[in-house]
């Protein structure tokens, strides 16, 4: 690839990374919050390399060096002709390198949501043997993971009959009773995303990917405190809320 195109690609890539990680929150669609500083540093480095490459191309070449360059170039051209190669143009495939750089600046891929969650099994909840007593407040703010763990692993069954409040986005379940309140969780980045879901009964589903806070009580089924108990809720209220900035964590309700 010729030097001007190398410079352009480095600068566009650097600007794209800075746009996604420093000037906007787009990077949170693809990586965890903790990786943001590394993306910023990478963007700055690419910009510095692009500027350095552009500056070096403007440096005057001494007469002896120019003669040497012409001499070497002449021999190299003969060798290329002998082997049937022409390096005077950019390989067509090299232009594809501009696509990811431009997409970061002008068209970011959509965030993961209900489409992804509906096509994968729920994230396995880590085994937990001890649970702190539930607070006296009502409704109790919980994450989806906390609710699932309480329902399926708390042998004291403290969650039974208690009013809880959770926040997530709507994942429809066509042809079934109810819909899912969902969170997608990044361990590192979008490639390892997993979903945690709680089935909601007793309330009509809002459009897919709508962020809501649901208040209700555990929907009985199986044996509470064991893996046979469903992670399900009888909804009393469903309220639309704004999508959180960092949507790919299983956080407590927004209010």
N, C-alpha and C positions, 0 to 999 in steps of 0.2 A: 504494500500500500504506500502511495506517495506521501511525502512528509506533510503537506497541507491537510490531507485527509486524516492522517494520524493525529495532528493537532486538533482538528475539529472533533474527532471522535473522543479524544481524551477530555476536552472541555465540555462537550455535551454530556458525557457520562458523569463528570464531576458535578455539573449543574443539576443533572437529574437526581443524583443521590442527595444533594443538599436540599433540593426542592422537596423531596419526599421525606427527609428526616429532620431538617432544621427549620424550614419555613412553613411546612404543613405537617399534618399527622398521617400522611399517606403510608408511611413506613409501618405504622401499627397494624395495617391490614396484612402484613406479610411476616413481621418478626416481632419478638417480644420487646417491651419497653427498654429492657436492659441492654439491648443491642444497638440502640439508637446512637450512642456516642461513637461506636465503631463505624457506623455508616457515615456519620458526619466527618470523622477523620479520613475515611476512604474518599469521600467527595472532595475534601480539601486537597488530599494528596494527588488525585487525578487532575485537579485544576492546576496545581503547581507543576506537575509533569507536563501538562499541555502548554503552559506559559514558557517553561524552560525549553521545550522542544521548538516552540515558535521563535524564541529569542536566539537559540543556537542556529536556526536556519537563516537568520538575518546577519550573522557575523560575516564580515568580509573574508574571502579566501585569498591567501597570499599567492603571488605569481607562481612560485615554484610548486606550491600545493595544487594550484589550478592546473598547471601543466601535467603534474603527476596524475591528477584525477582524470584529465582528458586521456592521458596515455593508458591508464588502467581501464578506463571506460571503453576505449577503443578495442583493447584486447578482449575485454569481457563481452563486448557486442559480437565480436567474431565468434567467440566460443558459443554464445547463445544461438547465433545463426547456424553453427555447426550442429547443434543439438536440436534445432528446430523450436526453441523457446523464445517467447517475446515477453520481456518484463516491463515494457513501456506502458502498459495499461494495468489498472487495478483488477484483480480477479473478481468475477461477478459475485461470488459468495461473500466477499469482504463487505459488500454493501449491506448485508444482513446485520452486521454489527451495529449499524445505526438504529435499527428498530427498537431494541430494548432501551437505548439511550433516549430516543425520542418519546417512547411510551412513558417513561418516568416524568417527562416534562409536560406532555400534552394529553396522554390518555392512560390513566392508571387502571389496571384490571380491577373488576368489581371485587368487593370484600366477600369473604366466605359467609354463608348464611344458611337459610332453610333448605336450599337445594342440596347443599353438601350434607347437612345434618340428617335429612330424610333418607339418605342413601348409605348410612353407616350405623353400625351398632353403637349403643351408648358406651361411654368410657367406663371401664371397670373401676369401681370405687375401692380405694385402699382399705385393707382390713384394719379395723379399729376396735379395741377391746374395752377401753374406758371412755366414758362420756361425762363431762361436767354437767351438773344439774342445770336444767333450763331456767332462764330468768323468769321472774314473775310477770314481766311486761307482756302485753297482748295487743296486737299480734307480735309474734317473735320474728325478728328479721333473721333470715337464714340464706345461705347460698344453696344452690341446687345440690351441690355435693354434700353439704352438711345435712340437708333434709334426707337425701337418699341414704346416707350412713345411719342416721337416726332411725329411719324406718326399717332398715334391713339388718342392723347390727346392734342396736341398743336393746339389750335384754330386759332392761327396766321398763321399756315401753313408755317412756315419758312423753313421747310425741303424740300419743293417742289422745284425741279430743282437743289438743291445743291448736289455737289459731296461729298460723304462720304467714309470713309475707316474703315473697321472692320476686326477683326481677330477671327477665330474659327476653328473648324474641320468640315470635310465634312460628312454629313449624307445623303446618297442616298434616293431618293423617287421613287421607281420603279413604272413605269406605269403612271407617272405624269410629267407635264412640270416643269423642273428645279430640284433643289436639295436644301438641307438646309445647311446654315452656322450655326453652333451650338456651344453652350457653356453649360456645365453641372455645376451647382452651388451647393455647399454644404452649408446648414444652420449650420449643426453640423458635420455630417459624411455621409458616402455613403448611409446609410439607408434612409436619408431624401433628397436625391439628386433630383434636378429638372432641367429641361432643358429649355433654351431660344433659339428660332430658328428664322432665317430670311431666307425666300425662295429666292434663287438666280436664275435669268433668264439670258439667253443670253450667257452662258458659259457652256462648257461640265464639267460634274462632274468628279473629280479626285477620286481615290480609297477611300473607307470609312476610316474615322479616320485620313485622311491627314490634317495637319494643314496648313491653307492658310490665306492670307490677301487679302480681296476683296475690290476693289474700284469701285464705281458706283453711280447711282442715284435711287431715289425711283421709284418703278414700279407702275404706276398708277392703281388704282382700288378703287371702293367705293368712299367715301367722305373723303378726307384728313383731319386729325384733329379729326376724329371720330372713333369709334370702327369698323366701316365697312371698313376702309382702311386696306389693308393687309400689314403685315410686310414683305415686299419684295423689292428686289433690282435688277435693270438692271445692270449687271456687265460690267465694261469696262476692268478691268484687274483682274486676279487671280494669285497670286504668292505664291508658297510654302514657308513655314517658319518652323523653328524649334518649336517643342512642348515646351511650357513654363514649367518651373519647377513646378510651382503651377498652374496646369491647371484647377482647379475647382473653379475658380472665373470668373466673367464677367469683364475682364480687358480691358483696351484700347489696340489698336493695338501695335504690337511689335516694329514697327519702324514708 
